[in-house]
Amino acid sequence: MWQFRVVTWVVLYLLGLLVQTALLPQIFPIGYVPDLVLPLTVIIALYETPRRGLLAGLIGGLMQDVWAGRLWGLNALTFALLGFAIAHLESRIVRDNVFVPGLLAGLAQLLVLPFQWVILRMVGLALPWSQFMKPLPVWLLFTMLVTPAIGGILGFRPRHEVDRPYSRYVR
């Protein structure tokens, strides 16, 4: 049941942000440091209801916005919509612990980056498309490989599998 608690999400996002800002810049060159909040949002939303997926994305995105200290709400909006969409789709997709989370995270990365670029253009930050999309292949591969690993390490399981052992005692 620990995976369904909001406090667990906050701790996971904090650890993800620490790794993202302290460890990953040592491995990846400047401008190519991948995002760890996106894979965490995908993994959490994959095992939650749409409302709680939206909440998880909102918490993760807001924490990343506060951590970065710029454009509050950009990641919060993006990840909240992402969490809602993935949690909404989870009942319609096949359960696979490796392929599905990796594929969903890759597709999420493909959708999140252009969406954020459009929002930034609307706000008035004119970044060239080529410069904004340059690190996308690195981020795609990283996200597709890390998301199933995070799910495997944390041992996340769907709510119906977690609640099933206790259902025989409830009668």
Number of C-alpha atoms within 10 A of each C-alpha: 9 9 19 16 10 14 11 12 20 15 11 19 23 17 13 20 20 14 14 17 16 11 12 17 15 11 10 12 9 9 11 16 19 20 19 25 24 27 28 25 30 30 28 26 28 29 21 24 20 22 15 20 28 27 21 28 29 24 22 29 25 21 21 24 17 15 14 12 9 10 12 16 16 17 24 24 18 22 28 25 19 27 33 25 19 27 24 19 15 18 13 8 11 9 13 10 16 15 14 18 26 26 17 20 28 24 14 22 23 16 13 17 15 14 14 16 18 15 14 15 13 10 10 9 11 11 12 10 11 8 9 14 14 12 14 15 14 13 20 20 15 19 29 23 19 18 28 23 18 16 21 14 9 12 10 19 19 15 14 10 9 13 11 10 10 10 10 8 7 6 5
